[in-house]
Amino acid sequence: MKLPFKPDFNGKVVVITGGAGVLGSDFAKAIAQCGAKVAILDLSEEKAKEVALEITKQGFTAIGVKANVLERESLNVAHDEVLRQFGTCDILINGAGGNHPKATTSDEFFDQPKMGTEGHKSFFDLDLDSFNFVFGLNFTGTLLPTQVFAKDMVGKTGSVVLNISSMNAFTPLTKIPAYSAAKAAVSNFTQWLAVYFAKSGIRVNAIAPGFFSTQQNAALLWNADGTPTPRTGKILNNTPMGRFGEAHELIGTLLWLLDNESSGFVTGVVIPVDGGFSAYSGV
């Protein structure tokens, strides 16, 4: 991977939740190239170890660790493993998150004639367990890892928590109320944490990606035959740059926010990386 610039993370221990995902794995590979020891936490231990193996084969340092970001005990076990192999955490990236079809409405607008028809899901049909799962995965899945790993950071120079928010946090997207609400909570929580830890040596910021095509949102963006859905057309029409983002295009912002030499006075911000989506009114 070609890096836009290369901060010095030698000696740093970086923990990434959701580290085996499309974005998380790219983050891990970039940070490892900067000399950090990277712990890739993921619900799938197999996938986490696969990403770690890719990194170590290139001569860098990484481990894959199983962790469920919704279970404190699982995170405690993961923390002990990171401590055993690498030492205390310097940087935490809360990258775990996602949506669920049962927490997604069928239409953008309420259509009363369709209410109750087979296969149609209005706001009134949303499954509470699925809604709670999505909200928890994105928000509680940011809260708990921070409680577990930020204890290592107190009083350390250059310690950073980086959360992954979304453009949904600024303006909720149609169909996905649980995900939108959770990401808004993540942005708010980022600011709260930044103030809370400001005198303790920990900076807390977030990245809010615009539209990136990943496995998690593929069903919303692409038909089974690979053609774009109407939603994809809307997204691209309202993104001035006229395309989806590429995972590597988050790396510059990522490295800047993690590097104390570059952004040492930056805390409590949520940076959009969105191809102009948030700046465009649609007219």
C-alpha positions, 0 to 999 in steps of 0.5 A, a space after each residue: 500500500 502506498 501511503 500519502 505520508 508516513 508518520 513514525 509509530 514505532 513503539 506504538 501499540 494500536 488496537 483496531 476493532 472490526 479490524 478484519 473488515 474492508 476499511 479496518 483491514 486497510 487501516 491495519 495495513 497502513 498503520 503497520 507500515 508506519 512501524 506500529 504493533 497492530 492488534 486486529 480485533 474481530 468477531 471472526 478470529 480466523 479473518 483477524 488472523 488472516 489479515 495479521 498474516 498478510 501484514 507479517 508476511 510483508 515484514 511488519 508486526 500484527 496479531 489477530 485476536 477474537 473479540 466481541 465488542 458487545 461483551 466486556 468479558 470478551 474485550 477483557 480477554 482480548 486486552 489481556 492477549 494484547 498486553 501479553 504480546 505487545 504491551 499496553 495500548 497507545 491508540 484505539 480505533 473503534 472500527 466495528 459497526 454495521 447494519 442489519 436488514 431487519 432494522 431497515 425499512 422497505 421504502 423511503 417514505 411511509 406507504 400506507 396501502 403497502 402496510 401489512 403486505 407480505 415482505 414489506 417492512 414499514 417503520 411499524 414493522 421494524 424488529 426491536 431486537 434487530 434495532 437494538 442490535 444495530 444501535 448496540 453494535 455501533 454505539 455500545 461497540 464503541 463505548 465498551 472497547 474504549 472503557 477497556 483499552 483507554 485505561 492503558 492510555 491515561 497519562 501517556 503522551 500521544 494517546 489517541 482514540 479514533 471512532 468511525 462515525 458516518 455521514 448518517 450522523 450529520 443527516 439521517 439517511 432513509 431506510 436505516 434509522 437504527 444505523 443513523 441514530 447510532 452514528 449520531 450517538 458516536 459523533 456526540 460521544 466522540 466530542 464528550 470523550 474528547 472533553 473528558 480526557 482532554 487533561 489526561 493526555 488522550 485525544 479523541 476524534 472521529 472520521 465520518 466516511 461518505 459512501 463506500 461500497 462494502 460487503 455490509 451495504 452491498 444489498 442496498 447498492 447493487 442488484 443481484 446481477 451487479 447493476 446499481 440500485 436506484 439508491 446508488 443512482 441517488 447517492 452518486 447524483 448527490 455526491 459532487 465527485 460522482 463516485 463511491 470512495 475507495 478505502 485507501 482514500 481514508 488513509 490520509 485522514 486516518 494517519 493525520 488524526 493518529 499522528 501527534 506531530 501532525 494533529 496534536 492540538 486536534 481533539 473533539 472533531 468529526 472529519 467528513 471524507 465524503 466526496 462533497 456529499 455534505 456540502 451539496 444541497 441537491 440543487 
